[in-house]
Amino acid sequence: MNEGQTQPLALEIRDLTRAFGVRKALDGIDIELPKGAFLSIFGPNGAGKTTLVKVLTTLLNPTSGSAHVLGRDVVVDAVELRTHIGLISHSPLLYPDLTAEENLLFFADMYGVEKPHVRVSELLEAVELDHRKLDLTRNFSRGMLQRLSIARALLHRPEVLFLDEPYSGLDPHAMDILDGLIAQIRGDHTFVMISHDLDKGLELCSHALILARGRVVLYEPREAIDDAAFRQTYRSTVGMGVS
Amino acid sequence: MASTSGRQLKAMLRKDIVMELRTKEMIMSMGLYSLLTMVVYFVALSQAGSTFDPRDIAAGLLWLAFIFTSMLGLNRSLVHEKDQGCLEALLLSPVDRPVIFFAKAGGNLIFLLAVEALTLPVFGFLFLQGTQLDWSSIALLPLILIAGSTGMAGVGTLLATMSVNTSGKDFVLAMLFIPLMYPLLLGAVTATGGAIVGGVQGVEVFWTGMAWVLGYDVIMLLASYGLYEFIVGA
């Protein structure tokens, strides 16, 4: 956190660059996000949204610059930081040859969750999969996998939750469950969500970010955003293509 | 910290074993491949007549089969992790990367040893029947199997992690694995040959080969341990 900062920061990103060979997927990103905020990230395919989330979740190292999540450096404090963050991706990140319960118990072990069986039962109930807990996830529908993936991400009670297009492929019921879970924990969590759905992203966010070609096109708190102007800016970036 | 890593290592090993017992993918493919190799050896060598002592070539045949069999399993072990982004989920958890390496290598070692345990009696039945064996030196065989397989599983896990994201992963793994296995193969064949031939001289040869393999294991496991974080983060 910066000296003199009144609000504790969930994200502090300074001149962040991530290159793949000569191509810069992220190019000089500067962002500060207060704790408890909900950041929606928009941008065309290849804009660097997923790369940014991968850097912030310690899956990729930055090429230059720095990124701190909850005051922890994503490179130096990576192992410790991982106990405070969770990721819901469009891939379920679950083992198809384990049952729903085995998957959650495995990840509970990895995170050192206390009373894992109790926590797992609680979450299976929350995502309405307790009746399928002994079934292999290989036999689950897309919506069920995504619900279980939400349970996996929440197992260790992360303070910052990253959501990479979490609504993609969800049926309306699964969407309602995800909405409900977000609403339930919103007060004491920070959210960073990638979305192609402008309405949903704007409805949920407290801050909005548009990325294009690895650069910040717009980053503003929700109250400063004029919806029509925002949509216009977004539409103009979609044509900008990949970084 | 050590207990955390131990708990995570146990969880990953248990998960791999449960999944393998459920699907039997690795054991079945490796086991069948290994047994078929024995049959092919048997048919090919049955034409060679009885002018040579099978004990002279037994060690080479065995390790050749083990090396190729292990490649089959190594690729599959990492492909499981790539399914539905599981490797990403593993990397997101607060686990030191070398712990992932040791867990994957440990799982591969267990499956490899299981296949070797299945192959050895078949090999003995097909090739060493009626041959005079020194059972006191044959009893040393498990030592070299464990030591040799440890090196194969360790180096193989590292290389499989490197190659799993490449388009021709089977080819890439073979191109990297076989040259790196050469020193291990020399030591393992020497030691196994010594154990099969037996006698005082055979036991001496066994320990020379064994020392070579143990040295290889230490160097390669340390190198893999050091490189794993870089490789999964690349």
Chai-1 contact restraints between the chains, C-beta under 6 A:
chainA,res_idxA,chainB,res_idxB,connection_type,confidence,min_distance_angstrom,max_distance_angstrom,comment,restraint_id
A,L59,B,L91,contact,1.0,0.0,6.0,A-B,restraint_1
A,N61,B,G233,contact,1.0,0.0,6.0,A-B,restraint_2
A,V79,B,P94,contact,1.0,0.0,6.0,A-B,restraint_3
A,R82,B,P94,contact,1.0,0.0,6.0,A-B,restraint_4
A,T83,B,P94,contact,1.0,0.0,6.0,A-B,restraint_5
A,L87,B,L92,contact,1.0,0.0,6.0,A-B,restraint_6
A,S91,B,Q84,contact,1.0,0.0,6.0,A-B,restraint_7
A,S91,B,G85,contact,1.0,0.0,6.0,A-B,restraint_8
A,P92,B,Q84,contact,1.0,0.0,6.0,A-B,restraint_9
A,L93,B,G85,contact,1.0,0.0,6.0,A-B,restraint_10
A,L93,B,E88,contact,1.0,0.0,6.0,A-B,restraint_11
A,L93,B,A89,contact,1.0,0.0,6.0,A-B,restraint_12
A,L94,B,Q84,contact,1.0,0.0,6.0,A-B,restraint_13
A,Y95,B,C86,contact,1.0,0.0,6.0,A-B,restraint_14
A,P96,B,D83,contact,1.0,0.0,6.0,A-B,restraint_15
A,D97,B,M19,contact,1.0,0.0,6.0,A-B,restraint_16
A,D97,B,R22,contact,1.0,0.0,6.0,A-B,restraint_17
A,D97,B,T23,contact,1.0,0.0,6.0,A-B,restraint_18
A,F106,B,A11,contact,1.0,0.0,6.0,A-B,restraint_19
A,F106,B,K15,contact,1.0,0.0,6.0,A-B,restraint_20
A,D109,B,A11,contact,1.0,0.0,6.0,A-B,restraint_21
A,M110,B,Q8,contact,1.0,0.0,6.0,A-B,restraint_22
A,M110,B,A11,contact,1.0,0.0,6.0,A-B,restraint_23
A,M110,B,S93,contact,1.0,0.0,6.0,A-B,restraint_24
A,Y111,B,S93,contact,1.0,0.0,6.0,A-B,restraint_25
